Amino acid sequence: MKNKHTNKMDEYHVFGEFGGVNPSISDSATYTFLAAKTMSDTFEGNTEGCYLYSRHTSPSNLNLAQMLASMEGTESALVSASGMGAITSTILQICGAGDHIVSSRTIYGGSHAFLKNYIPKFNISTSFVDITDLKKVEDAIQENTKMIYCESLSNPLLEIANIPELAKIAKKHNIPLVVDNTFTPLIISAKDLGADIVCHSLTKFINGTNDTVGGAVCADANFITNMKSVMDGAAMLLGPVMDSLRSASILKNTRTLPLRMKKHSENAQYIAEQLEKDGIKVMYPGLKSHKDHELFKKLYNKEFGFGGMLTIDANNLKTANDLMEKMQDKGVGFLAVSLGFYKTLFNAPGTGTSSEISEEEQKEMGLNDGLIRFSMGLDNDIEHTYKLIRESLYEVGLL
């Protein structure tokens, strides 16, 4: 399958007012009107092309949002100050008191904490299920269920959501399928596969330079308009607005996203194959040993590979920590959270990015404290990187 939206990304361009190849940055929090009626019409959401206040939108934010809508193949999009801002606004736009959500059990720790610990304050409940078991997903749906929520490639266990089949279940019950596509931009076209709403943490692969946080929601125009409503729009009223300077920066970085994703995938595939040959327990969707390898091949856009994320099992937390420190000392990458950077990043998610999930739940889902999550970088000499990883594995007794 080829990503049919890549050309739209290449063709999308907004010039600056003075002929610049980059669109001009809107360095304003509020905007003027020539007529008082136009302002009142804009408050009511009836005026296209007018800007009111940057919490609603700005030219820079709109430029980035339109680029992301082109990438995901949706009618519209909005950007937010963080990935969590995008996810939480989406959930609260759809759900209210007395509603219920069916969610994958293996999702980003912050998303899990929001669903489990925060929204029960508003009498919204969540059933966490094995998203790869379609029967369990459908069995968890109740009369008051308002959405199915999952990640295309789950954090950190790299489970693969069968988006077309989940979409069938969602449509059968007349509820939206919301997919966090942070791990697989361009690789998985979630909207084309049946998702209704696609969320991203722009902080990660899409921006790629780890110099800002950001988020996005890609969906049909009506949903995005409702999220920005001054009366009851979650994005408008909760206020997770992105700064225009950051929007402009991220927009420029999206131009290299196709090339970066290919290189991230190429490097991760090589490292995963070599480590598996060495007898290390590796989880990577590009390996035939991954239980859903064939499913991923049916879903992905082949030109971008299987992604830049992989995990290895170091058996226990002490060995995992020793290994990560060795790899950092040797220059493999950085012991740090996040992903999508030009350098390889690694952390032990059981005590890091998934620490919000209880030990009992981690054990149930198969997340042990010796697991190390890698976000493979853009290393030019990946064979040299592998040698450094192998040396580190040997020094901590895993080889």
C-alpha positions as CSV (number, residue, x, y, z in Angstrom):
1,M,0.0,0.0,0.0
2,K,1.4,3.4,-0.9
3,N,0.6,6.6,1.1
4,K,-1.6,8.6,-1.3
5,H,-1.4,11.7,0.9
6,T,2.4,12.2,0.6
7,N,2.1,14.1,-2.7
8,K,-0.5,16.3,-1.1
9,M,2.0,17.2,1.6
10,D,4.6,18.0,-1.1
11,E,2.2,20.1,-3.0
12,Y,0.8,22.0,0.0
13,H,2.6,25.3,0.4
14,V,1.8,28.8,1.7
15,F,4.2,31.6,0.8
16,G,5.0,34.5,3.0
17,E,3.5,37.9,2.2
18,F,6.8,39.1,0.7
19,G,7.5,36.0,-1.5
20,G,9.3,34.1,1.2
21,V,9.4,30.3,0.8
22,N,8.2,30.0,4.4
23,P,4.8,31.4,5.4
24,S,5.0,34.5,7.6
25,I,4.5,34.1,11.3
26,S,1.5,35.7,12.8
27,D,2.9,37.3,15.9
28,S,-0.4,38.4,17.4
29,A,-2.7,37.2,20.1
30,T,-5.7,39.2,18.8
31,Y,-6.9,40.4,15.4
32,T,-8.6,43.5,14.2
33,F,-11.9,43.8,12.3
34,L,-13.0,46.5,9.8
35,A,-16.7,46.1,10.8
36,A,-18.3,45.4,14.1
37,K,-20.7,42.9,12.5
38,T,-17.9,40.8,11.2
39,M,-16.6,40.4,14.7
40,S,-20.0,39.3,16.0
41,D,-20.4,36.9,13.1
42,T,-16.9,35.4,13.8
43,F,-17.9,34.9,17.5
44,E,-20.8,32.8,16.2
45,G,-18.5,30.8,13.9
46,N,-20.1,32.1,10.7
47,T,-17.2,33.9,9.0
48,E,-14.6,32.0,7.1
49,G,-11.1,33.5,6.7
50,C,-11.3,35.9,9.7
51,Y,-9.2,35.6,12.8
52,L,-10.5,36.5,16.2
53,Y,-8.1,35.5,18.9
54,S,-5.2,33.1,18.9
55,R,-6.8,30.7,21.4
56,H,-9.4,30.1,18.6
57,T,-6.8,29.9,15.8
58,S,-4.1,31.9,14.1
59,P,-2.8,32.0,10.5
60,S,0.3,30.1,11.6
61,N,-1.7,27.4,13.5
62,L,-4.1,27.1,10.5
63,N,-1.2,26.6,8.1
64,L,0.2,23.7,10.2
65,A,-3.3,22.2,10.7
66,Q,-4.0,22.2,7.0
67,M,-0.7,20.5,6.3
68,L,-1.5,17.8,8.9
69,A,-5.0,17.3,7.4
70,S,-3.3,16.8,4.1
71,M,-1.0,14.2,5.6
72,E,-3.8,12.3,7.3
73,G,-6.4,12.7,4.5
74,T,-9.0,14.4,6.7
75,E,-11.1,17.4,5.9
76,S,-9.7,19.5,8.7
77,A,-7.4,19.6,11.7
78,L,-6.4,21.7,14.7
79,V,-3.2,21.9,16.6
80,S,-2.7,22.2,20.3
81,A,0.1,23.0,22.8
82,S,0.8,19.3,23.5
83,G,-0.2,15.8,22.5
84,M,-2.1,15.4,25.7
85,G,-3.9,18.6,25.0
86,A,-5.1,17.1,21.7
87,I,-6.1,13.8,23.2
88,T,-7.9,15.1,26.3
89,S,-9.8,17.8,24.3
90,T,-11.0,15.1,21.9
91,I,-12.2,12.9,24.7
92,L,-14.0,15.7,26.5
93,Q,-15.5,16.9,23.3
94,I,-17.2,13.6,22.7
95,C,-17.9,12.4,26.3
96,G,-19.8,13.8,29.2
97,A,-21.2,12.7,32.6
98,G,-22.5,9.1,32.5
99,D,-20.6,8.1,29.3
100,H,-18.3,5.2,28.8
101,I,-15.1,4.6,26.7
102,V,-13.6,1.4,25.4
103,S,-9.8,1.8,25.4
104,S,-6.8,-0.3,24.5
105,R,-5.0,-1.4,27.7
106,T,-1.6,-0.6,26.2
107,I,-1.5,3.1,25.6
108,Y,0.8,6.0,26.6
109,G,0.9,6.3,30.4
110,G,-0.4,9.9,30.4
111,S,-3.4,8.8,28.3
112,H,-4.0,5.8,30.6
113,A,-3.8,8.0,33.7
114,F,-6.3,10.5,32.2
115,L,-8.8,7.8,31.4
116,K,-8.4,5.9,34.6
117,N,-7.8,8.5,37.2
118,Y,-9.0,11.9,35.9
119,I,-12.2,11.7,34.0
120,P,-14.0,9.5,36.6
121,K,-14.3,12.9,38.4
122,F,-16.8,13.7,35.7
123,N,-18.5,10.4,35.9
124,I,-16.9,9.1,32.7
125,S,-15.8,5.4,32.9
126,T,-13.4,3.4,30.8
127,S,-13.0,-0.3,30.1
128,F,-9.4,-1.2,29.3
129,V,-9.2,-4.2,26.9
130,D,-6.7,-6.1,24.8
131,I,-7.2,-4.2,21.6
132,T,-5.9,-7.1,19.5
133,D,-8.8,-9.2,20.7
134,L,-11.8,-8.0,18.6
135,K,-14.3,-10.0,20.6
136,K,-13.2,-8.5,23.8
137,V,-13.5,-5.0,22.3
138,E,-17.1,-5.6,21.1
139,D,-18.1,-7.3,24.4
140,A,-16.9,-4.3,26.3
141,I,-19.2,-1.9,24.5
142,Q,-22.2,-0.7,26.6
143,E,-25.3,1.3,25.8
144,N,-23.5,4.5,27.1
145,T,-20.2,3.8,25.2
146,K,-19.2,6.9,23.2
147,M,-15.9,5.9,21.6
148,I,-13.3,3.3,21.0
149,Y,-9.8,4.6,21.7
150,C,-6.5,3.0,20.7
151,E,-3.0,3.6,19.3
152,S,-2.1,2.4,15.8
153,L,1.1,1.0,17.3
154,S,0.9,0.8,21.0
155,N,3.2,2.5,23.5
156,P,5.3,0.7,24.7
157,L,4.5,-2.9,23.8
158,L,4.1,-2.3,20.0
159,E,0.8,-4.0,19.7
160,I,-0.9,-3.4,16.4
161,A,-4.5,-2.2,16.2
162,N,-6.5,-3.8,13.4
163,I,-8.0,-0.4,12.5
164,P,-10.3,-1.7,9.6
165,E,-11.9,-4.3,11.9
166,L,-12.2,-1.9,14.8
167,A,-13.8,0.6,12.5
168,K,-16.4,-2.0,11.6
169,I,-17.2,-2.5,15.3
170,A,-17.4,1.3,15.9
171,K,-19.7,1.9,12.9
172,K,-21.9,-1.0,14.0
173,H,-22.5,0.7,17.3
174,N,-22.5,4.2,15.9
175,I,-19.6,5.4,17.9
176,P,-16.3,7.0,16.7
177,L,-13.0,5.2,16.5
178,V,-10.3,7.5,17.8
179,V,-6.7,6.5,16.9
180,D,-3.5,8.0,18.3
181,N,-1.0,7.7,15.4
182,T,2.0,9.3,17.1
183,F,4.3,6.3,16.5
184,T,3.5,5.8,12.9
185,P,3.0,9.1,10.9
186,L,2.9,8.4,7.2
187,I,3.4,4.7,7.9
188,I,-0.2,4.1,8.9
189,S,-3.0,6.1,7.2
190,A,-5.6,5.6,10.0
191,K,-8.3,7.7,8.3
192,D,-8.1,5.7,5.1
193,L,-8.3,2.5,7.2
194,G,-11.5,3.6,8.9
195,A,-10.6,5.8,11.8
196,D,-12.9,8.8,12.5
197,I,-10.5,10.9,14.4
198,V,-6.7,10.8,14.4
199,C,-4.6,12.4,17.1
200,H,-0.8,13.1,17.2
201,S,1.8,14.2,19.6
202,L,3.7,16.5,17.3
203,T,6.5,16.6,19.8
204,K,7.8,13.2,18.4
205,F,8.4,12.2,14.9
206,I,6.4,14.9,13.1
207,N,8.5,17.7,14.6
208,G,11.6,15.6,15.0
209,T,13.9,18.0,16.8
210,N,12.7,17.7,20.4
211,D,12.6,21.4,20.9
212,T,8.9,21.8,21.5
213,V,5.8,20.0,22.5
214,G,2.7,20.0,20.4
215,G,-0.4,18.0,19.4
216,A,-3.0,17.7,16.7
217,V,-6.5,16.4,16.0
218,C,-7.3,15.4,12.5
219,A,-11.0,14.8,11.7
220,D,-13.9,16.0,9.6
221,A,-14.6,19.7,9.3
222,N,-17.7,19.6,11.5
223,F,-15.9,18.0,14.4
224,I,-13.0,20.4,14.3
225,T,-15.4,23.4,14.1
226,N,-17.3,22.1,17.1
227,M,-14.0,21.7,19.1
228,K,-13.3,25.4,18.4
229,S,-16.8,26.7,19.3
230,V,-16.7,29.6,21.7
231,M,-19.8,28.2,23.3
232,D,-18.9,24.6,24.1
233,G,-15.8,23.6,22.2
234,A,-13.3,21.7,24.3
235,A,-10.3,23.0,22.4
236,M,-11.5,26.6,22.7
237,L,-12.6,26.5,26.4
238,L,-9.8,24.3,27.8
239,G,-7.3,26.5,26.0
240,P,-4.5,24.2,24.9
241,V,-3.4,26.7,22.3
242,M,-0.1,26.4,20.4
243,D,2.1,29.4,20.1
244,S,2.5,30.7,16.5
245,L,6.3,30.6,16.6
246,R,6.2,26.9,17.4
247,S,3.6,26.2,14.7
248,A,5.8,27.8,12.1
249,S,8.8,25.8,13.3
250,I,7.0,22.5,13.2
251,L,5.5,23.2,9.8
252,K,9.1,23.7,8.4
253,N,10.1,20.4,10.0
254,T,7.3,18.4,8.4
255,R,9.0,18.9,5.0
256,T,11.6,16.4,5.9
257,L,9.2,14.0,7.6
258,P,9.0,11.5,4.7
259,L,12.8,11.2,4.5
260,R,13.2,10.9,8.2
261,M,10.5,8.2,8.7
262,K,12.2,6.1,6.0
263,K,15.6,6.4,7.8
264,H,14.1,5.8,11.2
265,S,12.5,2.6,9.9
266,E,15.6,1.5,8.0
267,N,17.8,1.8,11.1
268,A,15.2,0.1,13.4
269,Q,14.8,-2.8,11.0
270,Y,18.6,-3.4,10.9
271,I,19.1,-3.2,14.7
272,A,16.1,-5.4,15.3
273,E,17.3,-8.1,12.9
274,Q,20.8,-8.1,14.2
275,L,19.8,-8.2,17.9
276,E,17.3,-11.1,17.2
277,K,20.2,-13.0,15.5
278,D,22.2,-12.4,18.7
279,G,19.5,-14.1,20.7
280,I,18.1,-10.9,22.3
281,K,14.3,-10.9,22.8
282,V,13.2,-8.1,20.4
283,M,9.8,-6.7,19.7
284,Y,9.5,-5.0,16.3
285,P,6.7,-5.1,13.8
286,G,9.2,-5.6,10.9
287,L,10.3,-8.9,12.3
288,K,8.5,-12.1,11.3
289,S,8.5,-13.1,15.0
290,H,6.1,-10.3,15.8
291,K,2.8,-11.9,16.3
292,D,1.0,-9.3,14.1
293,H,3.7,-8.9,11.5
294,E,1.4,-10.0,8.6
295,L,-1.4,-7.7,9.9
296,F,1.0,-4.7,9.9
297,K,2.0,-5.5,6.3
298,K,-1.7,-5.3,5.3
299,L,-2.1,-1.9,7.0
300,Y,1.1,-0.1,6.4
301,N,2.4,2.2,3.6
302,K,5.3,0.0,2.5
303,E,7.6,2.9,1.3
304,F,8.0,4.1,5.0
305,G,8.8,0.8,6.5
306,F,7.8,-0.6,10.0
307,G,8.6,2.5,12.1
308,G,11.4,3.6,14.3
309,M,10.3,2.0,17.6
310,L,11.5,-1.3,19.0
311,T,11.8,-2.9,22.4
312,I,14.2,-5.4,23.9
313,D,13.9,-7.4,27.1
314,A,16.9,-7.0,29.5
315,N,15.3,-9.4,32.0
316,N,15.2,-7.0,35.0
317,L,15.4,-3.3,35.9
318,K,19.0,-3.3,37.1
319,T,20.3,-4.9,33.9
320,A,18.1,-2.5,31.9
321,N,19.5,0.5,33.7
322,D,23.1,-0.7,33.5
323,L,22.7,-1.3,29.7
324,M,21.2,2.1,29.1
325,E,24.0,3.8,31.0
326,K,26.6,1.8,29.0
327,M,24.9,2.7,25.7
328,Q,24.8,6.4,26.6
329,D,28.5,6.4,27.6
330,K,29.4,4.8,24.3
331,G,27.4,7.3,22.3
332,V,24.6,5.1,21.1
333,G,22.1,7.7,22.1
334,F,20.5,9.3,25.1
335,L,18.8,7.8,28.2
336,A,15.7,10.0,27.8
337,V,12.0,9.8,27.3
338,S,10.2,10.9,24.1
339,L,10.9,9.7,20.6
340,G,11.5,10.7,17.0
341,F,14.8,12.6,17.7
342,Y,17.8,12.5,15.3
343,K,19.7,10.6,18.1
344,T,18.5,7.3,19.4
345,L,16.6,7.6,22.7
346,F,15.9,4.8,25.2
347,N,14.2,4.4,28.5
348,A,12.7,1.6,30.7
349,P,8.9,2.4,30.3
350,G,7.8,0.4,33.3
351,T,9.4,2.9,35.6
352,G,9.3,5.8,33.1
353,T,6.8,6.7,30.4
354,S,4.3,4.0,31.6
355,S,4.9,4.5,35.3
356,E,1.3,5.9,35.6
357,I,0.1,2.3,35.0
358,S,0.0,0.2,38.2
359,E,2.4,-2.7,38.6
360,E,-0.5,-5.1,38.6
361,E,-1.8,-3.8,35.3
362,Q,1.7,-3.7,33.8
363,K,2.1,-7.4,34.7
364,E,-1.3,-8.3,33.2
365,M,-0.5,-6.6,29.9
366,G,3.0,-8.1,29.8
367,L,5.1,-5.1,30.6
368,N,8.0,-6.1,32.8
369,D,10.5,-3.7,34.4
370,G,13.4,-5.0,32.2
371,L,11.8,-3.8,29.0
372,I,13.8,-1.1,27.2
373,R,12.0,1.1,24.5
374,F,14.2,2.4,21.7
375,S,13.4,5.2,19.4
376,M,16.0,4.6,16.7
377,G,17.8,7.7,15.4
378,L,18.9,8.8,12.0
379,D,22.4,7.3,12.3
380,N,24.3,7.4,9.1
381,D,26.5,4.4,10.0
382,I,24.0,2.1,11.6
383,E,26.4,-0.8,11.5
384,H,28.7,1.1,13.9
385,T,25.8,1.8,16.2
386,Y,25.0,-1.9,16.3
387,K,28.6,-2.7,17.3
388,L,28.3,-0.2,20.2
389,I,25.0,-1.7,21.3
390,R,26.5,-5.2,21.1
391,E,29.5,-4.2,23.2
392,S,27.1,-2.8,25.8
393,L,25.0,-6.0,25.8
394,Y,28.2,-8.0,26.3
395,E,29.4,-5.8,29.2
396,V,26.2,-6.2,31.2
397,G,26.1,-10.0,30.6
398,L,23.3,-10.2,28.1
399,L,25.6,-11.7,25.5
